Amino acid sequence: MKKIICSLSLCFALYTASSQSNSNVIQVNIDLQKTAQTIHNFAASDAWAGQFTGNWPDSKRNQIADWLFSTDTSASGQPKGIGLSMWRFNIGAGSAEQGNKSGIKDEWRRAESFLQAGNSYDWKKQSGQLWFLQAAKQRGVTEFLGFLNSPPVAFTHNGKAFADKGLSNLPQNNYTAVAVFLKDVIQGIRSATGVQLNYVSPVNEPQWDWSDGGQEGCPYNNEQIAAFTKAISKTFSEAKLTTKILVTEAGKINYLYAPEDKPDKGSQINAFFAPGSATYIGHLPNVYKGIAAHSYFTTSPEDTATTIRKRLHTALNGLEFWQSEYCILGDNAGEINGSGVDLGMDAALYMARVIHSDLTIANAAAWQWWLAISPYNYKDGLIYIDKNKTDGQLRDSKMMWVLGNYSRFIRPGAKRVQANMSNSAASKQLYLSAYKNKDNTLRIVVINNGNTPATTSIHCKGLKTGSMRSYTTSAAGNLQPGDVTGNVVLIPPRSVVTLTGNIKQ
């Protein structure tokens, strides 16, 4: 380890000398008084592997939990984990108990349900996922969200956890029954684990048909979502639950502000939060005053991604936006293909660009990844595992550590502050954003997509002299700590660097 650190230090010195002599220094101006959105959380979900890995040997499951949730550091200052500030819990519909009769061929995509025959509950179900809830809480996570991909099979039209012919699988006369189920789950989980689900998300990607048996899923139109949400809010209010309802987890960002190809499932900002709308739910006591969507299919090419997020920001008109699910899918206009595992920096840098655009253009208050743990050959996981229910090998990814460049340092309640770079040709390879935490610490995240280093000069009125440190994720290391002398900082090629500092009080 000492040899590696020395080697990196030598490279840093060589890069610094080269950059300062051969490149323009990029001036970064940060204004702490000019603020944008408040950051609520960074998160990932336990679907679907958490049901198994939560019951793996202690050493393995604790390593996973440390990587995902820990905010501790080693004696050398090396972060042990990425410090997620929210954890998403998949409330299963019961396809796992149905086995092959569920119609979902991949058993890893089935999920158990707490609800049993005779309307009783078994709180020993979903035991692996419950373990991760407790592990997250033990490591300092305070915010939890429970989400439904499908209502429990006992309440669906076809008795399965996926739909027929793209029609909603939840009969209207069962809306209240599912609302009571959610209330019971919130109370049951709290009794069994001590964990409070602060949010529930009852609808997932309602624009898609969910009729192929690939996983649990249920489509809804806006009228159905509104009626279902009203039943949930009424049930929660009567039970005096403080849990908030998050809507609508749209399948892509566009459906929030435009009808697109599904007019009864689009324009969801106006549908749910415009007071004159027939489906207005913004006044309901348990409805969170924010709306969620997924960044899939909107990230490439870059000018298209920018246009979509600008339109969203305008349409929000002050309503809070959560980017509540993303992984790299499809061919992304030829920029990167979602197929195949990539543990390295190609996928990580692409992911970082998506995070940056969601935070700085769409003003997302939350940014959440899809599979925290994946057994698949896709760019969908932060941690990769063998597809083995009882034990296996773990592999961390650069995507996980790059997410940590944000989640580990930008804490709940942080405000994004204005950060501008000088007009230099060298700055075109960089993406930079800055955040002020509630504890008066400054966090600057810099993405260098280029193949050459870049030298930045940080200017921020109120930043304490000598307080800055750097944490670099690159091919050479993960959140690797480094000292910063003065205000000139080298950003290595193909890296994501978080700069930390203290603000004068």
Backbone torsions as a table, in degrees:
resi	resn	phi	psi	omega
1	MET	NA	-41.1	179.4
2	LYS	-62.1	-38.0	-179.5
3	LYS	-63.2	-41.1	-179.2
4	ILE	-65.4	-43.7	-179.4
5	ILE	-62.8	-44.0	177.7
6	CYS	-60.5	-41.7	-179.7
7	SER	-62.8	-42.5	179.3
8	LEU	-66.0	-39.0	178.8
9	SER	-62.5	-40.9	178.2
10	LEU	-63.2	-43.9	178.6
11	CYS	-61.1	-41.3	179.4
12	PHE	-59.5	-45.6	-179.8
13	ALA	-63.5	-42.4	179.3
14	LEU	-64.8	-43.4	178.1
15	TYR	-60.8	-42.5	-177.9
16	THR	-61.4	-47.9	-179.6
17	ALA	-61.1	-44.8	-179.1
18	SER	-63.8	-45.2	-175.7
19	SER	-65.2	-44.2	-175.4
20	GLN	-70.2	-24.6	-178.2
21	SER	-92.2	-27.1	-171.6
22	ASN	-115.5	-6.6	-175.8
23	SER	-127.8	157.6	170.9
24	ASN	-73.5	136.5	174.0
25	VAL	-76.1	131.1	-178.8
26	ILE	-90.8	117.9	-179.7
27	GLN	-84.5	129.1	178.4
28	VAL	-111.3	121.3	179.9
29	ASN	-111.0	121.7	-178.2
30	ILE	-116.6	128.6	178.8
31	ASP	-114.1	107.2	-177.2
32	LEU	-69.2	-17.0	-178.0
33	GLN	-85.0	-17.2	-179.7
34	LYS	-101.7	106.6	-172.9
35	THR	-114.3	156.0	176.0
36	ALA	-116.6	-130.1	-174.0
37	GLN	-74.6	158.5	170.1
38	THR	-90.2	131.4	-179.4
39	ILE	-83.7	128.1	-178.0
40	HIS	-93.9	-47.6	-176.4
41	ASN	-168.9	162.5	164.5
42	PHE	-121.6	137.3	-169.7
43	ALA	-148.8	172.5	170.3
44	ALA	-152.0	173.2	-174.6
45	SER	-115.2	160.6	177.6
46	ASP	-88.1	-3.8	178.1
47	ALA	-68.6	143.6	-20.5
48	TRP	-103.8	-12.1	-171.2
49	ALA	-70.7	-18.3	-179.4
50	GLY	-59.4	-27.9	179.6
51	GLN	-63.9	-26.8	178.9
52	PHE	-100.0	-48.9	-174.6
53	THR	-66.5	-23.6	175.3
54	GLY	-65.8	-13.3	176.4
55	ASN	-112.9	11.2	175.4
56	TRP	-70.6	170.4	176.7
57	PRO	-52.8	148.3	-174.8
58	ASP	-52.1	-43.0	-176.3
59	SER	-62.1	-36.7	-178.1
60	LYS	-75.2	-49.1	-176.2
61	ARG	-69.4	-31.6	176.1
62	ASN	-70.6	-33.4	175.2
63	GLN	-64.0	-44.1	177.0
64	ILE	-58.1	-48.7	-178.4
65	ALA	-62.6	-39.9	177.9
66	ASP	-62.9	-45.8	179.1
67	TRP	-58.7	-42.1	-173.5
68	LEU	-80.8	-38.6	-166.7
69	PHE	-114.6	-22.9	-170.2
70	SER	-67.7	139.1	169.6
71	THR	-112.0	12.8	177.8
72	ASP	-76.2	161.8	174.7
73	THR	-129.5	157.1	175.6
74	SER	-77.8	176.3	-179.8
75	ALA	-60.3	-27.8	-179.5
76	SER	-85.3	-1.0	-178.9
77	GLY	92.2	6.4	-179.2
78	GLN	-78.0	121.3	176.1
79	PRO	-60.8	138.1	179.6
80	LYS	-84.9	-21.6	-177.0
81	GLY	-155.5	-175.9	-173.9
82	ILE	-99.6	-2.0	170.3
83	GLY	59.9	44.9	175.4
84	LEU	-51.9	141.9	-177.1
85	SER	-104.8	-2.1	170.9
86	MET	-145.9	151.6	178.3
87	TRP	-128.1	132.0	-178.8
88	ARG	-99.3	124.3	-176.6
89	PHE	-107.4	121.2	179.6
90	ASN	-79.0	109.3	176.8
91	ILE	-80.7	105.2	-170.7
92	GLY	-71.5	156.7	-177.6
93	ALA	-98.4	-9.2	178.3
94	GLY	102.9	13.2	178.5
95	SER	-68.7	-26.3	-179.7
96	ALA	-64.6	-41.7	179.4
97	GLU	-65.7	-27.0	179.4
98	GLN	-76.5	-18.1	-179.9
99	GLY	60.9	-139.0	-178.3
100	ASN	-63.1	-25.6	179.2
101	LYS	-69.4	-11.7	178.3
102	SER	-65.5	-24.3	-175.3
103	GLY	84.0	-3.6	176.3
104	ILE	-97.7	108.1	-170.4
105	LYS	-66.6	-39.6	-177.4
106	ASP	-84.2	109.8	-176.6
107	GLU	-65.4	-20.5	176.7
108	TRP	-70.6	-16.8	178.6
109	ARG	-100.1	3.3	171.2
110	ARG	-86.5	163.8	179.4
111	ALA	-144.3	142.9	176.4
112	GLU	-73.3	166.5	173.9
113	SER	-129.0	143.4	173.2
114	PHE	-67.7	-27.1	-176.0
115	LEU	-76.8	129.0	-178.9
116	GLN	-117.3	176.2	179.2
117	ALA	-57.7	146.7	179.6
118	GLY	76.2	16.6	178.2
119	ASN	60.9	31.0	174.3
120	SER	-98.2	171.1	-177.6
121	TYR	-126.3	143.9	174.9
122	ASP	-120.6	106.0	-176.3
123	TRP	-84.0	8.1	170.4
124	LYS	-92.0	-9.2	173.5
125	LYS	-69.1	161.8	-179.2
126	GLN	52.0	36.4	-172.9
127	SER	-62.6	-38.6	178.7
128	GLY	-63.8	-39.6	178.6
129	GLN	-69.8	-37.6	176.6
130	LEU	-63.1	-34.9	177.5
131	TRP	-61.0	-43.0	-179.5
132	PHE	-67.6	-34.4	174.2
133	LEU	-56.5	-47.8	-178.8
134	GLN	-68.4	-39.2	179.4
135	ALA	-63.6	-38.5	177.8
136	ALA	-65.0	-45.3	179.6
137	LYS	-61.8	-42.5	179.6
138	GLN	-61.5	-27.5	-178.5
139	ARG	-97.5	12.9	170.3
140	GLY	103.5	-1.3	177.1
141	VAL	-70.7	132.5	-176.5
142	THR	-117.2	-10.0	-177.3
143	GLU	-118.2	133.2	-177.4
144	PHE	-137.3	142.3	179.8
145	LEU	-128.2	132.3	173.7
146	GLY	-105.1	131.3	-177.7
147	PHE	-126.6	144.9	175.0
148	LEU	-102.3	128.7	165.1
149	ASN	-86.2	-34.6	176.5
150	SER	-143.3	149.7	169.7
151	PRO	-64.1	159.9	176.5
152	PRO	-53.8	141.8	-175.5
153	VAL	-59.7	-24.1	178.7
154	ALA	-64.2	-19.0	-175.0
155	PHE	-112.1	-0.7	-176.2
156	THR	-86.5	160.6	178.9
157	HIS	-56.6	-48.0	-170.8
158	ASN	-101.7	5.1	-179.4
159	GLY	69.9	15.5	178.6
160	LYS	-123.4	171.1	-177.7
161	ALA	-97.7	16.5	171.2
162	PHE	-142.4	164.5	-166.4
163	ALA	-92.8	176.4	172.8
164	ASP	-116.5	129.5	171.3
165	LYS	55.1	30.3	175.9
166	GLY	72.0	12.9	179.5
167	LEU	-95.1	147.9	179.8
168	SER	-56.7	135.5	-176.2
169	ASN	-94.2	5.3	-178.7
170	LEU	-111.4	110.4	177.1
171	PRO	-62.9	144.9	-178.3
172	GLN	-60.6	-33.1	-178.9
173	ASN	-73.9	-1.2	175.3
174	ASN	-107.7	4.4	179.9
175	TYR	-57.7	-46.6	-178.8
176	THR	-66.9	-36.7	178.8
177	ALA	-61.3	-41.4	178.5
178	VAL	-70.8	-35.7	175.6
179	ALA	-60.4	-43.0	177.5
180	VAL	-65.0	-39.8	175.9
181	PHE	-57.3	-45.8	-180.0
182	LEU	-63.8	-41.7	176.8
183	LYS	-59.7	-44.3	179.9
184	ASP	-65.4	-37.9	179.2
185	VAL	-65.2	-44.3	179.0
186	ILE	-59.5	-46.5	-179.1
187	GLN	-70.0	-38.3	-179.3
188	GLY	-68.3	-41.6	177.6
189	ILE	-64.6	-40.5	179.1
190	ARG	-62.2	-41.1	179.0
191	SER	-69.0	-37.9	-175.5
192	ALA	-78.9	-31.4	-171.4
193	THR	-126.6	-16.9	-173.2
194	GLY	82.4	3.7	-178.6
195	VAL	-95.3	130.5	176.6
196	GLN	-97.8	125.2	171.6
197	LEU	-78.1	109.5	-177.0
198	ASN	-75.8	-24.4	-178.4
199	TYR	-138.4	150.1	165.3
200	VAL	-125.2	142.1	175.9
201	SER	-119.2	99.6	-170.4
202	PRO	-81.7	-11.9	-173.5
203	VAL	-131.3	132.4	-179.1
204	ASN	-126.2	120.4	177.6
205	GLU	45.1	61.5	-174.6
206	PRO	-67.2	-12.9	-179.2
207	GLN	-74.8	-21.8	-176.3
208	TRP	-86.4	158.1	-174.2
209	ASP	-73.6	-34.3	-179.0
210	TRP	50.5	47.6	-175.8
211	SER	-123.7	12.7	-176.5
212	ASP	-104.9	-0.9	179.8
213	GLY	72.2	19.1	178.9
214	GLY	-74.6	-25.3	179.6
215	GLN	-170.2	176.3	171.9
216	GLU	-67.0	138.5	-179.9
217	GLY	-175.1	156.4	-177.9
218	CYS	-152.7	124.4	175.9
219	PRO	-83.5	156.5	176.2
220	TYR	-149.5	149.7	166.8
221	ASN	-96.3	174.4	-173.9
222	ASN	-62.5	-38.6	179.7
223	GLU	-62.6	-41.1	179.0
224	GLN	-67.8	-41.1	178.3
225	ILE	-60.4	-44.3	-178.8
226	ALA	-62.3	-45.4	-178.8
227	ALA	-66.2	-41.3	178.1
228	PHE	-62.8	-45.0	-179.4
229	THR	-63.4	-39.3	177.8
230	LYS	-61.2	-40.7	179.1
231	ALA	-65.0	-40.0	179.8
232	ILE	-66.9	-46.5	-178.1
233	SER	-62.1	-41.1	178.6
234	LYS	-61.7	-45.3	-179.9
235	THR	-64.5	-44.5	179.2
236	PHE	-63.7	-42.8	-178.3
237	SER	-63.3	-43.3	179.3
238	GLU	-64.0	-32.7	179.4
239	ALA	-86.3	-0.5	-178.8
240	LYS	59.1	36.9	174.7
241	LEU	-82.1	139.4	177.2
242	THR	-91.1	-6.9	-178.7
243	THR	-57.7	131.8	-179.5
244	LYS	-94.6	150.5	179.4
245	ILE	-99.7	121.0	178.3
246	LEU	-99.2	126.8	175.0
247	VAL	-120.2	157.3	-3.0
248	THR	-122.6	3.5	-176.0
249	GLU	50.2	52.1	-179.7
250	ALA	-56.4	146.8	-175.7
251	GLY	-64.5	-25.6	170.7
252	LYS	-153.5	160.1	-172.6
253	ILE	-56.9	-39.5	-173.9
254	ASN	-54.4	-34.2	-177.0
255	TYR	-66.5	-14.3	177.7
256	LEU	-73.6	-34.8	-173.2
257	TYR	-117.3	-7.0	-176.8
258	ALA	-140.1	154.4	177.7
259	PRO	-70.6	-26.9	-177.1
260	GLU	51.8	-133.5	-177.9
261	ASP	-94.6	4.4	-176.4
262	LYS	-136.4	78.4	-172.7
263	PRO	-61.2	-27.3	178.3
264	ASP	-86.2	1.5	179.8
265	LYS	-127.5	5.3	-177.1
266	GLY	-113.0	-169.3	-179.1
267	SER	47.0	47.7	-168.3
268	GLN	-77.3	-21.5	174.9
269	ILE	-62.1	-50.9	179.1
270	ASN	-68.9	-38.9	-177.4
271	ALA	-58.3	-40.0	-171.9
272	PHE	-106.2	-19.8	-173.9
273	PHE	-124.4	3.9	171.8
274	ALA	-90.8	119.6	-173.6
275	PRO	-54.8	-27.3	-179.1
276	GLY	-84.0	-4.1	-176.0
277	SER	-74.3	145.2	176.7
278	ALA	-66.3	-19.4	-179.0
279	THR	-111.4	25.1	-179.0
280	TYR	-62.8	126.8	177.0
281	ILE	-129.2	3.8	-175.4
282	GLY	-64.3	-17.6	-178.9
283	HIS	-89.3	-9.1	-174.8
284	LEU	-68.6	140.2	-170.5
285	PRO	-63.5	-30.2	-177.2
286	ASN	-100.9	2.9	179.5
287	VAL	-83.4	126.3	178.4
288	TYR	-70.1	136.3	-177.0
289	LYS	-82.4	63.5	178.4
290	GLY	-163.5	164.6	-178.0
291	ILE	-134.2	147.3	-173.3
292	ALA	-120.4	148.4	174.2
293	ALA	-151.6	167.0	-179.0
294	HIS	-106.9	143.6	-175.0
295	SER	-84.9	5.2	178.2
296	TYR	-55.0	145.1	170.4
297	PHE	62.2	20.2	-179.3
298	THR	-133.8	15.3	-168.7
299	THR	-108.1	-5.8	-178.5
300	SER	-145.1	149.1	-12.2
301	PRO	-67.2	173.5	-169.6
302	GLU	-63.1	-36.6	-179.1
303	ASP	-67.9	-33.2	175.6
304	THR	-67.6	-43.5	177.6
305	ALA	-58.0	-42.2	179.8
306	THR	-64.9	-45.1	-178.9
307	THR	-61.2	-45.2	-179.6
308	ILE	-60.4	-43.7	-177.1
309	ARG	-72.6	-31.1	174.3
310	LYS	-66.5	-41.5	178.3
311	ARG	-63.9	-41.6	177.8
312	LEU	-61.3	-47.7	-177.3
313	HIS	-58.3	-41.6	178.1
314	THR	-64.7	-43.1	-177.4
315	ALA	-68.2	-29.9	-177.8
316	LEU	-62.7	-35.6	176.4
317	ASN	50.7	43.3	177.4
318	GLY	95.8	-12.4	176.5
319	LEU	-68.9	140.8	-178.5
320	GLU	-72.6	143.2	179.2
321	PHE	-120.9	131.4	173.0
322	TRP	-113.2	127.8	167.9
323	GLN	-87.5	103.2	-164.0
324	SER	-103.1	-0.2	173.2
325	GLU	-166.6	134.4	175.4
326	TYR	-160.8	142.6	159.3
327	CYS	-149.4	173.9	-175.5
328	ILE	-84.0	110.3	-180.0
329	LEU	-120.6	156.1	173.4
330	GLY	71.1	-164.6	-176.4
331	ASP	-100.5	-7.8	172.5
332	ASN	50.0	51.1	177.3
333	ALA	55.5	30.4	178.3
334	GLY	82.2	0.3	-177.6
335	GLU	-76.5	-39.9	177.9
336	ILE	-161.4	143.3	-179.3
337	ASN	-102.6	136.9	-178.0
338	GLY	-72.4	-16.2	179.4
339	SER	-75.9	145.9	176.9
340	GLY	86.8	133.7	176.8
341	VAL	-69.0	139.0	173.1
342	ASP	-133.8	104.9	179.8
343	LEU	-84.0	-5.4	-171.5
344	GLY	-100.5	-158.4	-168.5
345	MET	-83.5	-18.5	179.4
346	ASP	-59.1	-55.6	179.0
347	ALA	-65.0	-38.3	-177.6
348	ALA	-63.9	-40.8	179.6
349	LEU	-69.4	-36.9	176.2
350	TYR	-64.3	-46.4	177.3
351	MET	-57.2	-43.2	-178.5
352	ALA	-61.0	-39.0	178.9
353	ARG	-64.8	-37.7	177.3
354	VAL	-64.4	-46.4	178.1
355	ILE	-57.0	-47.2	-177.4
356	HIS	-59.3	-46.8	-177.6
357	SER	-68.8	-36.4	177.5
358	ASP	-65.1	-38.4	-177.9
359	LEU	-78.1	-38.9	-170.2
360	THR	-97.7	-20.2	179.9
361	ILE	-107.6	-49.0	177.9
362	ALA	-82.0	-10.7	-178.3
363	ASN	58.6	40.8	178.9
364	ALA	-59.2	136.4	177.1
365	ALA	-91.3	-15.9	178.0
366	ALA	-142.3	147.6	177.3
367	TRP	-137.1	120.0	-169.6
368	GLN	-130.5	133.0	180.0
369	TRP	-89.7	162.0	-178.6
370	TRP	-80.4	-94.8	-173.4
371	LEU	-84.6	114.0	172.7
372	ALA	-64.5	-35.8	-175.2
373	ILE	-130.9	122.8	-175.7
374	SER	-126.6	137.3	171.0
375	PRO	-100.7	9.4	-168.7
376	TYR	-102.3	162.4	180.0
377	ASN	-94.7	56.3	178.1
378	TYR	-135.9	168.2	175.8
379	LYS	-89.5	61.3	-173.7
380	ASP	-122.0	-0.9	-174.0
381	GLY	-121.0	152.9	168.2
382	LEU	-88.1	-38.1	176.8
383	ILE	-123.1	136.4	179.5
384	TYR	-110.4	142.1	-176.8
385	ILE	-134.0	162.6	168.1
386	ASP	-67.7	146.7	178.3
387	LYS	-80.9	73.5	-175.8
388	ASN	-135.5	126.4	-172.5
389	LYS	-72.5	-23.4	-170.6
390	THR	-111.5	-22.1	-178.0
391	ASP	-172.2	166.4	178.4
392	GLY	165.7	-177.6	-179.2
393	GLN	-90.4	152.1	178.1
394	LEU	-114.1	142.3	175.0
395	ARG	-136.2	120.0	174.6
396	ASP	-80.3	159.3	-178.5
397	SER	-123.3	157.4	174.0
398	LYS	-65.1	-27.5	175.5
399	MET	-59.3	-41.6	178.8
400	MET	-61.5	-47.9	-175.4
401	TRP	-69.9	-32.8	176.2
402	VAL	-68.3	-39.4	172.1
403	LEU	-57.6	-37.1	177.4
404	GLY	-63.7	-26.5	174.8
405	ASN	-60.3	-24.0	174.0
406	TYR	-97.2	-58.6	-168.9
407	SER	-65.4	-35.3	-176.9
408	ARG	-69.2	-27.3	-170.1
409	PHE	-114.9	-29.2	-179.9
410	ILE	-96.2	105.8	-168.6
411	ARG	-99.2	161.4	180.0
412	PRO	-52.2	132.7	-178.3
413	GLY	94.9	-6.1	177.6
414	ALA	-65.8	149.8	175.2
415	LYS	-113.5	133.9	173.5
416	ARG	-72.8	135.9	-179.0
417	VAL	-117.8	160.6	-176.8
418	GLN	-65.4	132.4	177.9
419	ALA	-142.1	119.6	-178.9
420	ASN	-121.1	146.1	175.0
421	MET	-109.3	148.8	177.6
422	SER	-66.2	153.6	-179.5
423	ASN	-76.4	90.6	179.2
424	SER	-127.8	145.2	178.4
425	ALA	-57.9	-33.3	-178.5
426	ALA	-67.5	-25.3	-176.5
427	SER	-74.0	-12.3	-177.7
428	LYS	-66.8	-20.1	178.3
429	GLN	-91.0	-1.9	-174.9
430	LEU	-109.3	148.1	169.1
431	TYR	-127.4	130.6	-173.2
432	LEU	-138.7	138.3	173.2
433	SER	-143.8	159.0	-175.2
434	ALA	-137.5	150.9	-172.3
435	TYR	-144.3	140.6	176.1
436	LYS	-109.7	116.2	178.1
437	ASN	-76.5	163.9	-180.0
438	LYS	-65.0	-22.6	-179.8
439	ASP	-89.8	18.5	178.3
440	ASN	63.0	38.5	168.8
441	THR	-109.4	147.2	179.2
442	LEU	-104.7	136.7	176.5
443	ARG	-126.2	124.8	177.4
444	ILE	-118.7	125.0	178.4
445	VAL	-110.5	124.3	-178.1
446	VAL	-121.1	125.4	175.6
447	ILE	-105.0	124.0	174.6
448	ASN	-109.3	102.0	179.3
449	ASN	-81.5	-9.5	-173.3
450	GLY	-83.4	170.9	179.5
451	ASN	-94.3	5.3	177.8
452	THR	-126.7	152.4	178.3
453	PRO	-70.2	159.2	176.9
454	ALA	-130.5	141.1	179.1
455	THR	-107.3	125.3	-179.0
456	THR	-114.4	147.5	175.3
457	SER	-117.0	114.0	-172.8
458	ILE	-90.5	124.9	178.5
459	HIS	-124.3	118.4	-177.6
460	CYS	-150.1	111.0	177.5
461	LYS	-66.8	124.4	-179.4
462	GLY	105.9	-12.2	178.2
463	LEU	-77.7	128.8	-179.5
464	LYS	-67.1	131.2	178.1
465	THR	-63.4	135.2	175.7
466	GLY	78.7	8.2	-176.0
467	SER	-96.2	-2.1	-172.2
468	MET	-83.9	143.8	169.4
469	ARG	-134.7	162.6	179.7
470	SER	-122.6	150.0	175.9
471	TYR	-133.9	113.8	-169.0
472	THR	-113.9	128.1	170.3
473	THR	-109.6	123.1	-178.8
474	SER	-155.5	-174.2	176.1
475	ALA	-59.9	-22.9	-174.6
476	ALA	-89.8	-15.3	-176.7
477	GLY	-175.4	171.5	-178.1
478	ASN	-122.6	114.8	-177.2
479	LEU	47.6	44.1	-175.9
480	GLN	-73.0	121.2	-175.4
481	PRO	-73.9	148.1	176.7
482	GLY	-151.9	155.1	178.1
483	ASP	-86.2	150.6	176.9
484	VAL	-120.7	124.5	178.0
485	THR	-102.3	124.5	-178.5
486	GLY	71.2	-146.6	-178.3
487	ASN	-118.5	8.5	178.9
488	VAL	-99.0	124.6	-174.2
489	VAL	-129.0	131.0	175.4
490	LEU	-88.9	132.9	176.4
491	ILE	-108.2	108.8	-176.4
492	PRO	-61.1	158.5	177.6
493	PRO	-64.4	148.5	176.2
494	ARG	47.9	57.8	-177.0
495	SER	-143.6	163.3	168.2
496	VAL	-123.2	125.8	-175.4
497	VAL	-121.6	129.4	171.0
498	THR	-104.2	124.1	176.0
499	LEU	-102.1	130.5	-179.3
500	THR	-117.6	147.1	177.8
501	GLY	-158.9	170.5	-179.9
502	ASN	-109.8	143.2	-178.7
503	ILE	-102.1	137.5	178.7
504	LYS	-65.0	139.4	179.3
505	GLN	-103.0	NA	NA
